[in-house]
Structure formats: C-alpha cells, structure tokens
C-alpha cells in the first residue's frame, strides 16, 4: 500500500514538473493586465 501511494505521488510530481508548457499558459503568465495590483 505504501509503495502504491509513493508511486502515485512520484507520477503526479513528475507530471506537474515536466508537462509541456503551452502557448496559452505562457500568454496568461505574461499578461500584465491579469496581475493583481500590488501598489502599496
């Protein structure tokens, strides 16, 4: 059971870290209009 949980955790972490970054995600990240206003 412990092995199954660890294997699932490794797969999920690997998928999050190494998934291909799409152009849509890059555009959303680089869009300055969507950023919160942090002027204090």
Buried (B, 14 or more C-beta within 10 A) or exposed (E): EEEEEEEEEEEEEEEEEEEEEEEEEEEEEEEEEEEEEEEE
